[in-house]
């Protein structure tokens, strides 16, 4: 995810806290302090959902069966190999709704 963070960081106007390979307890603790989690189908996304963090988790259609089943997580099917404008608009709308 480092490349994605590097691409998005300059476009974000707020402050960014970056954790690089944190121990699991530190990562879990940090996740409990975020307003929402946006991530791909990964261990961190599943951890955020398991902790009850409002989460938007991006999936490829064939992997949707592996989504978190808790109420805190919202799965969203997108194309992950290329950036498509319709997918981006869906992500923006979903994360905006999640943040209220």
N, C-alpha and C positions, 0 to 999 in steps of 0.2 A: 504494500500500500504506500510505500515511500514515494513512488513516482506520482501517484495520484495526489498525495498531500503536497508535494512540491509544485504540481501544476495549479492546485486550487488555492494554496496559501496566499499568493500575491493578489488574488481576486477577492479575498475576504477582508472586510473592513474592520472586523473585531480582533480581539486578541486570540491567539492560538497557543494552547499548551500541547507540546508534543512529548509523548513518552516513547522512548526507544528501548524495546525489549525489557519492560519492567517485570519484576517478579509478580507472579499471579496475585498474591494478596494486595500489592500496591495497585495493580491494574483494577482489581475488583473494587478496591476502595475509591479509586479515582472515578470509576464508572458510576458509583452511587451519588456523585456530586454533579453530574451533568443534567441539563434540562432534557436532552434527548440524544439518542445515538443514531447515526446514519452510517451504515456499513454494508459491505457485501456479505455473502454467505461465508462466514468464517467463524472460527472459535471465539473471537472477541464479540462478534455480534450475538452468538448464542449465549455467551456469558452475560452480556448486557441484558438480554431478554430474561434470562434465568434470575437475574437480580431485581427484575421488575422495572428496569429503566425503560421509559417509553422509547421504542426502537422502530426504525424503518430499515428493513433488511432487504437488500437487493438480490434477486435470484434470477438465474436462467430458468426458463420454463421446465426443462426436464428435472431440475433439482428442487422444485417447489415442494415435493413430498417431504423434504428434509427441513422444512421451515420450523421455527420455534412454535410451539403450540400454546404458549401462554398469552394472556390477554394484553400484556404490555407490548407485544411485538406485532408489527404489521408487515407482512411480506409484500413485496412489489416485484413483479416480473418485468425485467428490462433486458435489453441486449447488452452484454458486458464486454464484447470484443471491440465495439466501436461506440462512439458517442453519437446518439441520434437525438435530434431536437425533440421529437415527441416524448422520448424517455426522460429527457432532462426536464421538460415541462411537468411530467407526471411526478418526478422526484421533488421538484420545487413545491408543487401543490400539496403533496403528501406530507412533506416535512413541515411546511407552513401550518397545515391542519393539526399535525401532531404537537406542535409548539403552542397552538391555540392563538 
